[in-house]
Amino acid sequence: MKRTLISDIWKNHEKLNGRTVSVSGWARTVRDVKNFGFIELNDGSGHRSAQVVFERGKGYDYDEIARQNVGAALTVVGALAATPENQQPFEIKADQITVEGASAEDYPLQKKRHSMEFLREKAYLRPRTNVFNAVFRIRSLAAFAIHEFFNKRGFVYVHTPIITGSDAEGAGAMFQVTTLDLENPPRNVSEKPAPDLEGLPRNVFGENAPINASEKTTGPTEARAKAAEVDYTQDFFGKKAGLTVSGQLNVEAFAMAFSNVYTFGPTFRAEKSNTTRHAAEFWMIEPEMAFCDLKGDMDTAEAMVKYIVSYTLKNAAPELEFLNKFVDTGLIGRLKNVRDNKFARLTYTEAVGILEKAIAEKKDRFEFPVFWGCDLQSEHERFITEEIYKKPVFLIDYPKDIKAFYMRLNDDGKTVAAADLLAPGIGELVGGSQREERLDMLEKRMAEMGLNAGDYWWYTDLRRFGGNKHAGYGLGFDRMVMYLTGISNIRDVTPYPRTVGSIEF
Amino acid sequence: MKRTLISDIWKNHEKLNGRTVSVSGWARTVRDVKNFGFIELNDGSGHRSAQVVFERGKGYDYDEIARQNVGAALTVVGALAATPENQQPFEIKADQITVEGASAEDYPLQKKRHSMEFLREKAYLRPRTNVFNAVFRIRSLAAFAIHEFFNKRGFVYVHTPIITGSDAEGAGAMFQVTTLDLENPPRNVSEKPAPDLEGLPRNVFGENAPINASEKTTGPTEARAKAAEVDYTQDFFGKKAGLTVSGQLNVEAFAMAFSNVYTFGPTFRAEKSNTTRHAAEFWMIEPEMAFCDLKGDMDTAEAMVKYIVSYTLKNAAPELEFLNKFVDTGLIGRLKNVRDNKFARLTYTEAVGILEKAIAEKKDRFEFPVFWGCDLQSEHERFITEEIYKKPVFLIDYPKDIKAFYMRLNDDGKTVAAADLLAPGIGELVGGSQREERLDMLEKRMAEMGLNAGDYWWYTDLRRFGGNKHAGYGLGFDRMVMYLTGISNIRDVTPYPRTVGSIEF
């Protein structure tokens, strides 16, 4: 008999009343009340389970079923019966039950609350719990909402490269990608050894190795490295390569062809931070729009965030209710607030004024000092969005010295056309800017920041060949999922989190 | 004035007749006919351009406009005029023209056909050409079609990890990911040096380095490596890590929670092959279904391929017409054939019989020999799908020795429940299988193939905790885009291709 998904039964249980259905799933609980019993069966097609009633004298061994452990995979065929008097509006009266796969006694998930830390150690099983079932379904729905939002607006989705030869995007520490043998990488044999090493013996690598040098001698090490650096012409790509920190530069080239484009892919940071908000591997969305200024950029970002939130409220109601009850009681209220209110927009300079006023009123309001030019701390951002505006806020026109080289210099010569979206309960959600389209200004900024324009030849060339005002932003997807679920640790919204020291599974 | 996308004008040009519009885009051609001229303006919102007519005596410097090079970014405001007598059904009579960004004289794309090889060197500009405009828009549409197909069916999208600590998936050579300094990686100082090295001096790395050893001495090198291997406890993840070759094992765990799931993300192969069908970085879709056998697997794969093809035929008609005319005249016919025909299904054994019969009729039919147990070559696959069936064919039940360890052993003990989808014009498009859900059989297969079951502890555990018959497949996305566009080199369907020796941009 053809399987029916439990989510479809929930949708149609009134019509299905009295009909025989076949369902397959995993037992959440098995209760034996002597001659009959109950199974809470969940197949993951939706948040809600089906209640199965089994009894002696049917086409299965009652005791065998009653013995099944939590986690067992079962197929149940039986009639759907409406139970309007119960909490659950229907149950399935089992005529046949097949044990597709038993669950061993040491199954770690029992019918009790496990800590998030415990479940992290069971990353291959935790999607079977109520909370992770909700989180990972919302993650999936949010991803679809994003693709649908951009598809409806004609944006072209671009797969920017993961492995990159550019190591100077300045957005953070990079992982290196290589096929060289780290135990014994090929080295350039220097034709002209550094003068002070001449005459020293060569070791098996053709390197100059001083005799009897102690482990702490550093001078010769440096000279030796110079004389015999790793030979990257023998690496897979013929040069040093790493994992991307952002697809922005690459996707700008596509905006100059399609007008409206976006990326949605993994990005990486090799920073050894150990916070609840940073992962070494995370997914990012980076839209880019030609013929677009900072206002257009914010309009798109606001529409996108509202679209994701509305889509989730509409398509994940049971999941959100569960999370609102057990994880974060402010969740649904906060999401509706985002959906229903126009986001505020104010300048960095205005925000500094507000913060200075708050300090004037209460001296020890903040831990970190506030002054024009400072990089705002999380406490400052949250004060603005949570205490003052009580809704999402775009801060614009930041001091140029705390922002990236590609942001467009404003006419005041001091600020750039950046826009960060701050949201209550999480802080920065989106970081965007209008890009510097003027070649001379861009090159000047790169020089000021110590970047070699030659490394970006094709990026600067975009300004010579029909460049124009354009803008874009980045949304950290994992952080967006934290916002949608009320989950406070990035490790718990990512299927298999990658953080410093952690790569099990 | 608010910008209108040229694709929206094409949709509504009859309604817009006589109305003033503002368009922005890049000049494909600028033709000066003395006192008036024509600009073919493309904004990338669709495949088709708008024709702009400009003339002397309007609100712009005629000569400045006439001088603009191909590639210049322009904003044009003017009235839309129907031109039913011309090839193009409308034109825009420019009242104002703003040069948003000129295009320098050395702009490499001119109004002529450039070779694909030349355009590959200009990867940052090639999306502005007609052919790449079509290819990358189809790529984007196909990606959306895939997400929509699975979303409609309630599949949960799972971001499986890109960086993995498992180096034994057996699907191909892996890239290593590291934050260690390759010039000078930390090494384990062996507490007990290998006996034959005792008494030798230590170099600055604390390694045993023989004195005056010639470059060709290999014995001591090996011993030395043993004595002081790279210390991966100091690497970012505390162990050796690499780039994933497949998300399948990870996503199986999610299928055991949500029933129906899929991945769509980048995967990697560090193979130094230089073919038109292999890239080092490519995107893959890997659905996985619980309580599902090989038949269900093929049903989903067939429905998905047809969905992608139908979606593209419907939403990329101008692009497909262009490609059908200039790249591959069989393209649209082939796609309709896929959309409209039920795919054939036959066993590997039957296919071998067909091939042997063909050889009996014509001895030198194939270059490579055919016998039961052989891995079919591309020429064999294409003969089956192009000559015999003339439509897509699933080949099932392959000899176990040429397939992966996780495929379910059939009752004959010789074959496994694998299904490869072969398509005319491209060969293998999808590779799938029912997975081995029986723990003892799985462990036996792993042992036979020399794999260490301990490395897969959580994967085998899935069989102990409510395992059940399940199946899935992989679709190489870049190869699917080749199929949808008729483009014969994978480098030309990937925004910034990564192949051996190639990582510019």
Interface residues (C-beta under 8 A of the other chain):
Chain A: R3 L5 S7 S24 G25 W26 A27 D43 G44 S45 G46 G71 A72 A73 T75 E100 G101 A102 S103 A104 Y107 A123 Y124 L125 P127 R128 F132 N133 F136 R137 R139 S140 A143 F144 H147 E148 N151 G154 F155 V156 Y157 V158 H159 T160 P161 I162 I163 T164 G165 A173 F175 Q176 V177 T178 T179 L180 L182 E183 N184 P185 P201 R202 N203 V204 F205 G206 A209 P210 I211 N212 A213 S214 E215 T217 T218 P220 T221 R224 A225 E229 V230 F236 F237 G238 K239 A241 L243 N250 A253 F254 M256 A257 F258 S259 N260 G265 P266 F268 A270 K272 A280 E281 W283 A290 F291 E437 W458 Y459 D461 L462 R463 R464 F465 G466 G467 N468 K469 T494 P495 Y496 R498 V500 G501 S502 I503 E504 F505
Chain B: R3 L5 S7 S24 G25 W26 A27 D43 G44 S45 G46 G71 A72 A73 T75 E100 G101 A102 S103 A104 Y107 A123 Y124 L125 P127 R128 F132 N133 F136 R137 R139 S140 A143 F144 H147 E148 N151 G154 V156 Y157 V158 H159 T160 P161 I162 I163 T164 G165 A173 F175 Q176 V177 T178 T179 L180 L182 E183 N184 P185 P201 R202 N203 V204 F205 G206 A209 P210 I211 N212 A213 S214 E215 T217 T218 P220 T221 R224 A225 E229 V230 F236 F237 G238 K239 A241 L243 N250 A253 F254 M256 A257 F258 S259 N260 G265 P266 F268 A270 K272 A280 E281 W283 A290 F291 E437 W458 Y459 D461 L462 R463 R464 F465 G466 G467 N468 K469 T494 P495 Y496 R498 V500 G501 S502 I503 E504 F505
